[in-house]
Amino acid sequence: MTGGAGPRVRVLVVEDSAVVRHVLVRLIRDDPRLELLEAVETAEEALRLVPMLRPDVISMDVRLPGMDGLEATRRIMAECPTPIVIVSDSSTDPALRISMNALRSGALSVVQKPAGWPVDAAGGAAIATQLYIMSQVPVIRHRVRYGTVAPVEGDVLPPPRLRPRLVGMAASTGGPQAFAHIMGALPTTFPWPILLVQHMGTGFMEGFAAWLDTQTKLSVGLARQGEIMRPGHVYVAPAETHLTLGLGDEVRLVNAPPVAGQRPSATALFTSMARVGAGAIGILLTGMGEDGAIGLRDLRRAGGYTIAEDRSTSIVHGMPGAAERLGGVSISLPLGQIAPHLVAVASAAAPLPAVAGMEGRA
């Protein structure tokens, strides 16, 4: 934890439970990086205070009396854009669905709601740190501006040697809305399996996979050890487990230490995909930090095709920007162009002989 050398981050808490509100207030007051502005019980009160107080970040409950946290997020991002951290119960389906939709509507991250006081050290630190980190993200008035689907100038299609048979995608901050946009634009006939890494709290991965399944025509689920990948299916990395490509092109889940602080790690995924070289497409989307940059570089050097989300649509350009600086990116595209580009690549790719383990499984 850093000290209180610089200006403290000003936090507005929106939480209807008196117990949880008390816990959040204690966590904020005990952290030298943070300053509590106000703690309110309703979204309506939050909407009144946001333009007056101008908080640096908002801790937002999702199940509130009256207006819920999803509608509050939409209103705040449209009227007075402010970084929002969703504080949610990961064990209830309604809260999970609202949380994921709030992320798509502009909230930046989701953390586990504390059950009561005292909070375990790791849980308390996670909440305080998320509030501090997300306060640094420059948010804008939330409108869907993902870029047009006009052809990209220059060499649009990948090199002729590319013979894709799988896709890997990874993201962190802003990832759920980016994944929903891409997956929602892919057809049911999409010819390759997709391995997906999203940085998210431990209790939310199953709910995230279930939510993403409702946003696309593809089949989405948590990856399982040894699973044979099928075209048009999306395999989401489970919490605290690296998702990698096995030697027989099967799902391989690895309980190894974090890579550069992340587990699951985008770099672990992309590095494992480098084994198939020109048979792989790697896509690195919005996210804070540098996870995935080294792996994407390794994949490109091995002959794979690599795509990074362009700065113009990234919520945070940290991860794709790091990959660009390392020379790991074949092409950078606005979010709105990535799905059409994948469809174009699929249409242009020469037919492949059946991959061992994947034949007859479409």
Legacy VTK file of the C-alpha trace (Angstrom):
# vtk DataFile Version 3.0
C-alpha trace
ASCII
DATASET POLYDATA
POINTS 362 float
0.000 0.000 0.000
1.287 3.422 -0.845
1.367 6.189 1.721
-0.643 9.370 1.741
1.976 11.493 -0.050
-0.320 12.734 -2.830
-3.935 13.915 -2.850
-6.277 11.268 -1.540
-8.859 9.668 -3.819
-12.358 10.921 -2.956
-14.934 8.117 -2.735
-18.740 8.136 -2.832
-20.290 4.945 -1.391
-23.712 3.779 -2.615
-24.933 0.852 -0.493
-28.342 0.139 1.073
-27.158 -2.401 3.676
-26.214 -0.600 6.888
-23.758 -3.379 7.787
-21.956 -3.356 4.438
-22.041 0.438 4.290
-20.357 0.570 7.706
-17.669 -1.870 6.523
-16.950 0.116 3.358
-16.769 3.359 5.313
-14.264 1.758 7.725
-12.142 0.404 4.865
-12.020 3.794 3.164
-11.254 5.733 6.331
-8.494 3.281 7.284
-6.746 3.575 3.906
-4.381 6.580 3.600
-4.946 6.676 -0.164
-8.696 7.251 0.149
-11.070 9.902 1.497
-14.770 9.317 2.149
-17.013 11.992 0.663
-20.391 10.515 1.554
-22.136 7.167 2.038
-25.731 6.966 0.778
-28.421 4.293 0.626
-30.075 4.911 -2.749
-29.174 5.463 -6.376
-31.426 8.516 -6.448
-29.391 10.172 -3.682
-26.162 9.268 -5.488
-27.404 10.858 -8.716
-28.179 14.045 -6.813
-24.750 14.167 -5.161
-22.434 13.161 -8.017
-22.541 16.490 -9.910
-22.195 18.394 -6.626
-19.401 16.379 -4.984
-17.552 15.262 -8.144
-16.103 12.107 -6.570
-12.969 10.521 -8.019
-14.558 7.072 -7.842
-17.883 5.513 -6.804
-18.422 2.270 -4.887
-21.752 1.057 -6.295
-24.066 -1.627 -4.945
-26.239 -3.240 -7.621
-29.375 -4.263 -5.723
-30.798 -1.046 -4.323
-34.296 0.088 -3.318
-35.903 1.963 -6.188
-33.428 2.480 -9.022
-30.860 -0.342 -9.163
-27.113 -0.020 -9.644
-27.299 -0.826 -13.351
-29.602 2.092 -14.155
-27.589 4.331 -11.822
-24.400 3.387 -13.691
-26.041 4.178 -17.036
-27.247 7.554 -15.799
-23.931 8.534 -14.229
-21.917 7.523 -17.282
-24.266 9.489 -19.545
-24.580 12.622 -17.412
-21.472 12.927 -15.220
-18.908 10.268 -16.177
-17.122 8.920 -13.091
-15.106 5.736 -12.485
-17.436 3.158 -10.908
-16.457 0.001 -9.015
-19.315 -2.464 -8.586
-19.432 -4.048 -5.120
-21.547 -7.158 -5.556
-22.569 -10.441 -4.017
-21.110 -13.080 -6.340
-23.370 -15.846 -5.006
-26.744 -14.624 -6.276
-27.770 -14.799 -9.911
-29.736 -11.508 -10.047
-26.820 -9.558 -8.566
-24.376 -11.225 -10.952
-26.466 -10.384 -14.006
-26.898 -6.780 -12.903
-23.151 -6.540 -12.182
-22.138 -7.830 -15.610
-24.592 -5.518 -17.369
-23.267 -2.607 -15.294
-19.775 -3.443 -16.534
-21.061 -3.360 -20.088
-22.697 0.003 -19.354
-19.464 1.646 -18.268
-18.523 0.439 -14.767
-14.840 -0.474 -14.643
-14.570 -3.459 -12.307
-16.421 -5.656 -9.851
-15.324 -6.763 -6.375
-16.773 -9.120 -3.785
-19.106 -7.493 -1.265
-17.838 -7.830 2.318
-20.063 -9.921 4.585
-19.337 -7.952 7.734
-16.671 -6.539 10.018
-13.854 -7.382 10.438
-12.986 -8.016 6.782
-10.100 -10.376 6.085
-6.946 -8.511 5.097
-6.943 -9.718 1.496
-10.619 -8.861 0.912
-10.324 -5.414 2.440
-7.156 -4.627 0.520
-8.779 -5.782 -2.736
-11.699 -3.385 -2.339
-9.561 -0.397 -1.308
-7.015 -1.053 -4.044
-9.675 -1.358 -6.741
-11.175 1.962 -5.680
-7.755 3.599 -5.768
-6.641 2.107 -9.097
-9.925 2.663 -10.933
-10.025 6.288 -9.832
-7.039 6.800 -12.143
-8.916 5.663 -15.278
-10.020 8.591 -17.461
-13.650 7.810 -18.272
-15.716 9.645 -20.865
-19.418 10.106 -21.438
-20.517 6.558 -22.168
-21.746 6.105 -25.680
-21.178 3.146 -27.950
-18.459 4.410 -30.259
-16.517 1.346 -31.199
-15.403 2.465 -34.643
-16.921 1.793 -38.016
-16.696 -1.493 -39.852
-15.198 0.062 -42.958
-12.219 -1.826 -44.404
-8.894 -1.050 -42.775
-6.471 0.805 -44.995
-3.410 -1.087 -46.140
-2.740 -4.799 -45.812
-6.011 -5.893 -44.225
-5.793 -9.655 -44.531
-3.136 -11.680 -42.717
-0.221 -13.304 -44.518
-1.051 -16.229 -46.830
0.885 -18.666 -44.625
-1.661 -18.226 -41.840
-3.922 -21.257 -41.430
-5.946 -20.490 -38.298
-7.464 -23.220 -36.190
-8.009 -21.391 -32.901
-8.299 -17.896 -31.420
-7.099 -16.592 -28.057
-8.499 -13.361 -26.553
-7.586 -11.542 -23.372
-8.604 -8.371 -21.536
-8.676 -6.711 -18.144
-10.353 -3.367 -17.322
-13.188 -2.825 -19.811
-13.007 -6.423 -20.987
-16.588 -7.606 -20.389
-18.115 -4.944 -22.638
-15.391 -5.487 -25.261
-15.908 -9.254 -25.280
-19.683 -8.852 -25.449
-19.327 -6.541 -28.446
-16.991 -8.877 -30.343
-18.781 -12.139 -29.491
-22.160 -10.609 -30.244
-21.023 -9.830 -33.787
-19.646 -13.288 -34.601
-21.893 -15.701 -36.540
-22.944 -19.157 -35.370
-20.802 -20.494 -38.216
-17.590 -19.040 -36.741
-15.096 -21.790 -37.601
-12.658 -21.761 -34.685
-12.708 -22.307 -30.924
-11.903 -19.283 -28.754
-9.840 -19.382 -25.553
-10.625 -16.378 -23.354
-8.841 -14.758 -20.408
-10.511 -12.002 -18.383
-9.013 -10.509 -15.224
-11.848 -10.570 -12.684
-12.437 -11.368 -9.023
-12.443 -15.027 -8.003
-16.154 -15.249 -7.221
-17.343 -13.817 -10.530
-15.862 -15.995 -13.281
-18.694 -18.516 -13.492
-21.240 -15.709 -13.548
-19.212 -13.843 -16.168
-19.136 -16.909 -18.447
-22.885 -17.461 -18.011
-23.586 -13.790 -18.750
-21.349 -13.752 -21.835
-23.220 -16.804 -23.116
-26.357 -14.619 -23.245
-24.573 -11.948 -25.306
-23.587 -14.113 -28.282
-24.757 -16.828 -30.643
-21.646 -18.838 -29.759
-21.571 -21.312 -26.880
-19.701 -19.945 -23.834
-18.638 -21.772 -20.679
-15.843 -22.142 -18.149
-12.974 -24.205 -19.536
-12.520 -27.725 -18.159
-9.293 -29.673 -17.891
-8.610 -31.843 -20.961
-11.669 -30.591 -22.854
-11.446 -31.052 -26.614
-12.095 -27.686 -28.213
-14.958 -27.322 -30.650
-15.456 -24.728 -33.405
-17.727 -21.866 -32.411
-17.262 -22.516 -28.687
-15.731 -20.082 -26.179
-13.664 -21.439 -23.274
-13.319 -18.996 -20.370
-10.383 -19.285 -17.978
-11.586 -20.214 -14.460
-10.600 -18.093 -11.491
-7.011 -18.383 -10.260
-6.053 -20.818 -13.041
-3.960 -20.314 -16.164
-5.746 -21.321 -19.363
-3.333 -22.765 -21.928
-3.302 -24.838 -25.109
-2.337 -28.472 -24.547
-0.053 -30.513 -26.787
-3.038 -32.237 -28.390
-4.897 -28.965 -28.934
-6.974 -29.624 -25.829
-7.729 -27.275 -22.934
-4.981 -27.337 -20.328
-5.568 -25.656 -16.970
-2.426 -24.903 -14.970
-2.220 -24.037 -11.259
1.171 -22.377 -11.626
2.182 -19.132 -9.874
0.852 -15.852 -11.295
2.650 -14.435 -14.322
3.534 -10.779 -13.722
0.957 -10.766 -10.946
-1.890 -12.260 -12.994
-3.616 -15.638 -12.820
-5.148 -16.360 -15.246
-2.536 -14.706 -17.424
-2.903 -13.564 -21.013
0.817 -14.129 -21.550
0.505 -17.748 -20.352
-2.284 -18.293 -22.895
-0.560 -16.631 -25.860
2.798 -18.269 -25.149
1.169 -21.705 -25.159
-0.505 -20.856 -28.467
2.852 -19.976 -30.048
3.443 -23.724 -30.398
0.985 -23.847 -33.309
2.400 -20.672 -34.914
0.435 -19.879 -38.045
-2.479 -21.898 -36.697
-3.287 -19.287 -34.065
-4.786 -15.805 -33.829
-4.149 -13.814 -30.657
-6.226 -10.773 -29.678
-5.325 -8.415 -26.827
-8.002 -5.963 -25.716
-8.386 -3.118 -23.255
-6.714 -3.512 -19.888
-4.495 -1.959 -17.257
-0.909 -3.161 -16.965
1.123 -5.195 -19.431
-0.210 -8.748 -19.184
-0.306 -10.436 -22.569
2.271 -8.194 -24.242
5.163 -10.668 -24.034
2.925 -13.588 -24.966
1.519 -11.788 -27.989
5.060 -10.974 -29.119
6.023 -14.650 -28.764
2.980 -15.706 -30.768
3.714 -13.259 -33.565
7.366 -14.339 -33.729
6.188 -17.937 -34.078
4.125 -17.017 -37.150
0.767 -16.371 -35.513
-1.479 -13.448 -36.372
-1.889 -10.898 -33.595
-4.481 -8.150 -33.141
-4.521 -5.382 -30.530
-7.406 -3.083 -29.720
-6.667 0.429 -30.934
-6.202 3.253 -28.446
-9.283 5.026 -29.847
-11.686 2.503 -28.288
-9.690 1.041 -25.368
-11.009 1.916 -21.910
-7.387 1.474 -20.823
-4.735 1.044 -23.502
-2.124 -0.398 -21.136
-2.066 -4.041 -22.279
-2.491 -3.516 -26.047
-0.131 -0.514 -25.925
2.578 -2.596 -24.239
2.222 -5.255 -26.945
2.564 -2.599 -29.651
5.757 -1.279 -28.050
7.250 -4.796 -27.966
6.505 -5.368 -31.654
3.951 -8.037 -30.835
1.064 -6.683 -32.931
0.332 -7.557 -36.561
-2.522 -5.039 -36.725
-4.306 -2.628 -34.348
-8.043 -2.197 -34.829
-10.868 -0.245 -33.157
-13.141 -2.589 -31.242
-15.929 -2.313 -33.811
-13.663 -3.639 -36.566
-12.319 -6.729 -34.796
-15.284 -9.080 -35.323
-15.768 -8.133 -39.016
-12.026 -8.576 -39.510
-12.143 -12.059 -37.974
-15.042 -12.976 -40.231
-13.073 -11.705 -43.241
-10.023 -13.724 -42.179
-12.187 -16.822 -41.810
-13.653 -16.312 -45.271
-10.203 -15.891 -46.811
-8.532 -18.791 -44.999
-7.902 -21.874 -47.084
-9.791 -24.993 -45.995
-7.834 -27.032 -43.468
-7.553 -30.753 -42.958
-9.337 -31.814 -39.773
-7.343 -31.097 -36.620
-6.809 -34.112 -34.412
-9.537 -34.175 -31.793
-11.685 -31.519 -33.456
-13.083 -33.410 -36.445
-16.801 -34.038 -36.476
-17.397 -31.803 -33.450
-18.903 -28.715 -35.052
LINES 1 363
362 0 1 2 3 4 5 6 7 8 9 10 11 12 13 14 15 16 17 18 19 20 21 22 23 24 25 26 27 28 29 30 31 32 33 34 35 36 37 38 39 40 41 42 43 44 45 46 47 48 49 50 51 52 53 54 55 56 57 58 59 60 61 62 63 64 65 66 67 68 69 70 71 72 73 74 75 76 77 78 79 80 81 82 83 84 85 86 87 88 89 90 91 92 93 94 95 96 97 98 99 100 101 102 103 104 105 106 107 108 109 110 111 112 113 114 115 116 117 118 119 120 121 122 123 124 125 126 127 128 129 130 131 132 133 134 135 136 137 138 139 140 141 142 143 144 145 146 147 148 149 150 151 152 153 154 155 156 157 158 159 160 161 162 163 164 165 166 167 168 169 170 171 172 173 174 175 176 177 178 179 180 181 182 183 184 185 186 187 188 189 190 191 192 193 194 195 196 197 198 199 200 201 202 203 204 205 206 207 208 209 210 211 212 213 214 215 216 217 218 219 220 221 222 223 224 225 226 227 228 229 230 231 232 233 234 235 236 237 238 239 240 241 242 243 244 245 246 247 248 249 250 251 252 253 254 255 256 257 258 259 260 261 262 263 264 265 266 267 268 269 270 271 272 273 274 275 276 277 278 279 280 281 282 283 284 285 286 287 288 289 290 291 292 293 294 295 296 297 298 299 300 301 302 303 304 305 306 307 308 309 310 311 312 313 314 315 316 317 318 319 320 321 322 323 324 325 326 327 328 329 330 331 332 333 334 335 336 337 338 339 340 341 342 343 344 345 346 347 348 349 350 351 352 353 354 355 356 357 358 359 360 361
